[in-house]
Amino acid sequence: MKNAFIPFANPGVAFQARKPEYDEAFSRVIGSGQYILGSEVETFERHFADWLAGTSRDAGECVGVANGTDAIEITLRALLGLFPVPPGKLPAVFTVSHTAVATVAAIERAGCVPVLVDIDEASYTMSPSSLESAVNMVTTQRPDLVPIAIIPVHLYGHPCEMDAIMAFGERHGIRIIEDCAQAHGAAYSGRKVGTLGIAGTFSFYPTKNLGAIGDAGAVYTKDAALAAEMRALRQYGWRQRYVSAVPGINSRMDPLQAAFLDINLRHLNADNAARRSIAARYDSLLSSVRVTLPTAKPGIEHVYHLYVLRSKRRDALAAFLHERGVGTAVHYPQAVHSQPAYAGRVIIAPSGLPITERVVPELLSLPMFPQLIQADVERVAYALLAWDKEQLS
Ligand SMILES: *Cc1c(COP(=O)(O)O)cnc(C)c1O
């Protein structure tokens, strides 16, 4: 066992440990006779909304959907339903190129034009200055486009610079939709991400901080009209059964996943605390290693969906670690604007994406999941120390 391969992620460990809880939920759902939406979904929606809002009195609501990509698409469609762009114009949505491709795919699925901006070199999240120049470029040079939303992505569990982004959005009348797929529980100035913008979208892909045993997603919002629009959109545009008020899609959360998620939600604070303590352990063990470690600014609560370091010899380092039984992953091997589906086609910020392009080939994600044991954290660290030593000789 001692030298077993350390996987980069391992959701099955937690799922096995919680199996008795899931078995009970499984039997309850089968016995309920309700297999689409219904009370299990409503219960999870309420619990997740309350967990996000915490003690704040302006608690919003949560709309369960089929996955995190749909969560973004449905939020944008709902926004366009409430605030349509003038005929002949296309809605523009600003986000980063350094994200899961899902963010950009959802923007296009909603009929919007993605405009990709650069990142900050320390946090790897949206650069407020690149955002500003991209918005200025669109408003002055693209009369065919109307900026409708900014989607900051709280990548790796690290919140974006929300003060600057929100102030900018407010000044220009552009709404903020937070992509929180990697940041369940991350906080900015004491408030959980997802509660800061007009909406926060979540994915419950199994390896996320809060994961289902399959696909699921959700949107949090304090805007009741937006929530109502999203509830219609996720089910054929129905406000009343069998009557589509607006053209919708089918993106329902199923009660089985809702029941499993409600169980995992009870473990989420402990899981996030475990991720933070693993990160702290990596931070101290790796302090002498000549790689760039992740950072978190004061006032930010990082939830370490991923622990990502930076090395000029990334691929050689990954191979070295693999040989020593340490699994790693790359998030992401190519920025969205350089992937074949998007290259040469999407709009990018006027000064280009120099930081994204410099950083992407150097990023490497170390093993990170709540059940990663201390001995394995140390094995990962010792392998990195060995690598560092070998670079010297
Ligand atoms: C996982 C993820 C998504 C998409 O979620 P799915 O549930 O896989 O559709 C969107 N954005 C980011 C940043 C993600 O990490």
The ligand as an SDF file (V2000), in Angstrom:
LIG
                    3D

 15 15  0  0  0  0  0  0  0  0999 V2000
  -16.7100   22.2780  -14.4450 C   0  0  0  0  0  0  0  0  0  0  0  0
  -16.8320   23.6580  -14.9330 C   0  0  0  0  0  0  0  0  0  0  0  0
  -17.9170   24.1110  -15.7010 C   0  0  0  0  0  0  0  0  0  0  0  0
  -18.9420   23.2040  -16.3060 C   0  0  0  0  0  0  0  0  0  0  0  0
  -19.5890   22.3440  -15.5080 O   0  0  0  0  0  0  0  0  0  0  0  0
  -20.2660   21.0030  -16.0770 P   0  0  0  0  0  0  0  0  0  0  0  0
  -21.0810   20.5580  -14.9010 O   0  0  0  0  0  0  0  0  0  0  0  0
  -19.1750   20.0480  -16.4280 O   0  0  0  0  0  0  0  0  0  0  0  0
  -21.1080   21.3660  -17.2330 O   0  0  0  0  0  0  0  0  0  0  0  0
  -18.0090   25.4560  -16.0010 C   0  0  0  0  0  0  0  0  0  0  0  0
  -17.0590   26.3180  -15.6170 N   0  0  0  0  0  0  0  0  0  0  0  0
  -15.9750   25.9230  -14.9210 C   0  0  0  0  0  0  0  0  0  0  0  0
  -14.9630   26.9340  -14.5240 C   0  0  0  0  0  0  0  0  0  0  0  0
  -15.8130   24.5790  -14.5680 C   0  0  0  0  0  0  0  0  0  0  0  0
  -14.7270   24.2050  -13.8960 O   0  0  0  0  0  0  0  0  0  0  0  0
  1  2  1  0
  2  3  1  0
  2 14  2  0
  3  4  1  0
  3 10  2  0
  4  5  1  0
  5  6  1  0
  6  7  2  0
  6  8  1  0
  6  9  1  0
 10 11  1  0
 11 12  2  0
 12 13  1  0
 12 14  1  0
 14 15  1  0
M  END
$$$$
